[in-house]
């Protein structure tokens, strides 16, 4: 009969920043530990509130499956002498395995006959296994920051107060730094402090809900959405259900209560971005809009307290927001008195990075980069791009951004527009930090995209130049995200620019600032980008081998890399694919070093040499035309026409002949064929 495990780790309020990643980790780690322990299961369901991490496991067996392990000992000729008597070696092996020599068996292996024994291991009760497994599982959960408390030795995200561990109706006995498991949980801390007996995992969720704790975070989030929408309707509006804010609020409460409030109409004179930021980032309130998407002087807050007097709560929420908005209005009006252009010199006092100088120095590099990028993309817009680069960091000196760092760039764009800068300049400033997350929104304007590229490549080159490369656990300058942003912009915004050119320009802007050699930095940065590109290509559904085949011939053209990968993935499903890969590999393997000189047709001896060469010339003309048209799938299909000619060549022509002139000419022909394939992909990376 299958059993259900319930584990609840009761803690002090957990940091919201660990969610939802910790939920995925809880499932992955427990699945691994159960597999290592030989325990099958049906489903793992991790749940969480601000005060507890919970996991259900259904379909567990009553005990581990019995195991039979075959242990191989010494070779038979070593185990027994010429007279068939056991030697010391076999006695030692038998003693180590806890059996008599008579219990040993002769086992045939590919290496000959060996002596061995089959060890039968009876499965242990699941409860017993879990009692040993769960403490290690709890401590294996990893957090960005952990802590110790009191005199304890263990580390966790927050102090652990209780552990509930049940296998059906029975408590699993375990202890963690003096905290013993029980069949006891606790309800909402503002409702009851008395322990709650949980008789069975099936009773846990409904029992906790009676005490104002909704443990299932998915159910809690759905309820929050319903409550917020209902509360917003009372203001004749609808809430801005921002995903990040919804996640944040969800893991701040165990029992959500929505409260609608209002603020003074006059605050609507502030930019919407300011109002939303104050409500979202600082108060965790949901902004409210009318049916046309315009902000209303209203909000919805979600509190963690099941109270009856909501009016007093509403009054308090409104009072706090009013004070924050008054501050924001003061900062906004004060900032507008100083033009952004007058603020740029103040950036000389703002450090970008200790070894890379000030933000003013970065601004000077961005101006250079934007001027160079304009020359190769849109020369007539050079002045616009340079002006946007000149002003893009000026808002770092404003009071608004000092108080609300989330608004950097956005406020620069707003101030630029208010102070008479061209719309294109203002928009580029507001967009140049985008995307702010791996899959986030990209700059919509060409100027914004170009300025974003310049800003990101400057940071990446600078950090690599002074040795600040990301590690497995640290990436303080978010270089991975910035690299992904560059790849996405180049791929999705149709900017005629090679990644290799962008890297070269980024290095050029730093002049001779770095101690490391430029070629070394360039190599490191390019590999860093290729790693990010590989990740994105596989996210698009291309397997590892296809990704490797494309990256092996990567020439800096990001859109082409995506298009080639898609074409190769599609082509790999055709009947042509495998035979073509095999034929290509025949040519690939025999060429140790490419022959740079072209083949000489007059030196061909066998008709198969001439046939392959003529087919190559015909195919080359077609393929190069298709590559210009970016018709990569058709190019691969056209290359497929070489397959039979390559096979005939190898079936009838000896390449590595003693005659050096003849040998080099044949290798030159194969080199030309190989180089034609490499214009699309390196098929040697395909495991066939």
Steps between C-alpha positions, in 0.01 A plus 500: 500500500647836398575767758515880511779705652438847643796712606449851635795718602366781719714812506508868572391719204693387193645755254275539196806502273544122537169432324416333265849349451502321835179317407666352190808410705287328764352270237824432312707425811240273659454308175877443490521384860202265466656347189832453681313332787321264264153637581250533218223760512214637292516876546693769691312820578693787666295778665591809701386796705715772660535282812527146367649284228285196434531196278258215429615172346232255390528138389786397728540125565488343846865402464791512260509236229723202576832512316738238366851629442764297319846566644795392287812376679839374383554308173435125533867420427599722796224373729593131461838331449583230247351236728173691533563603859392849615776754541543780754354739242167321487485456879558875538229584249248263664574640846457858374159412355393314814449161331677162490720397211242234416241774437711656224416449135700487178391789277579526129598851388644642175839490673473135600381306804483675835382406846206695636198499726141619479405711800131506579395819677155523654330836455462710815169656611433833330448680831843387617666615177324837511606559860861488379440677170295804599750683728757495221238611252400799712860610540571453129254775409708793381427871541677817381556584867478265797528563873571336835296579809545462875769241569401273211740369240272462200438771240169579331329795332330588829487335845306174505236479775329167433505197272191300413578164338226244430487181299127448485388522862838418658759758602842450343749533787782737414697775669674804360729691735274420795172561313300177509233415247137476611152472354446866591470817293406861573238729353510870411712675760244781545215253551630223723822400668374159614644187335279325245495121486518358147373142495576418135651677196155504338371717787787748499386759242136526614606506867746785447244693297266494800773687684543762224795347321468424127807282449456436128672802342326444166159507665608803705612688188173428323312628803713816510416574136128453569511720810702776334275505194189513718644781711601695187145475365384703799713786363360453146838384380714195438834409662839489332577136582876519469646147517795597722278689743249213507779254586630736767161551664419130482803409709445781746164368620352178632142622491440786252260785564461769231446865593420770244615854569537838330748785471462866406412573138781758478764226519390383154707791369805288577624269220319166507831317533565686826155423641522131408851469640407658832199271534668183373857510626458689823149424622421172319168648385327418173436809285152544352416614147179590317377303198733703273807414707540840666594504868229577751572660841446162664681184603445156649720368779512139620553455871576188703250568775140376517361818662144627540576873508621553142428875511780571743734278298403688183566836671847387606588370153386826341698709747824314429452522123416870517830570674697300241328675210562840657871415518497385137331824390763706681783305336340529156447875516846556644671287233332683214673825603837367382539399132641153442785646298614694810498181704740303279811657659374382841551143378874556558419438865301179437709181493414249229752243623819555698733377224291645217458853629195722518165502326617817323782297342246236402286774342795615291550144376128468421518815288789350303325165465175656381688712245675190363182292504315775314764497226440129429122498547329839452749783437233767462395445863849536646428825688183351654681191622790696645267744680307209653829346616610836648183531714410136574671475840429855622192397698727306740568839663130584551317481831226286349737224385696525823177425687353260243790323320248291305424814295848555357479547125123547520538831683779603264262458209223691677729788600651514149155532346390764753817700437455515124721220371382330176253215551747250348768599753259483795371158398849359449596612853190339651562171314875456525495273809262258325469207521522500879453122520584203280165486322402861561374771267749625240554863394242589237685789333811458286683765705403326825621165369831646383559681831412181690756306296766763570426511873502123540809425293690774687418336832584149379831598339595710803430223752685236298786745447559534876430136582145536635366193321186324622538183705256219570354690796580867443426746221483840674482700176236266348729431204309186402175693478667782309656257252163333444354847449755575228435169325125555509523858372726398211271209417160662540550868412646459150816701569761445224789445738730207567564396860871481414493863385319602818765331715779666297339842548455436871872422534592801288307734732714395798820575302800375704334493841543127564812311604377182329556461125207605286497172309471306826210718615334467160529120510352482851213735419415317177490165680281656769256614231507162327402334827201733529415449135511121549253532785261708290528269198409197712214697656365528144480121476833424331684207657858512627656348186327744265603789726863385497495461121379860460729655761803327344458723192370810681625815326330765714169508311248440780179485289671260258598270789137472610377450143769239422420309818130494414581383146737228620248377758234476229741339252611244762153344482532427127623180334791695346652599834675191636659388168623855439658523846678167444628614161620833642683327783696291249640821357537668839704219659759472229590872501745550786587851386307695234679550169472869422587477128210408270510165317639487147256324265781405263643272773184292532560137403185310593164597345353515853735789583377700203135414572526611864674823400241588236216420740671709767522805269135462402394459864718787620333746265153394615585487871665842508193650330273330757717625787466857378124445498526346852335182368698268726275194481512512119879539524522181707279316254721619215811379686326165520559465126872456570445182701518244218797678338694498830425129542612421143818698556597304812393167350724538194773749589794450737563835662814437702720382210878520507505761223504824703369722220208268430429456874492875569277562198246246624512643851452847349183378327365351823591818687292704255205263550537519878522880500177518303320299769652721770320801357189348662604256774774263615326165458791321671338609828196281426535160677411244232 
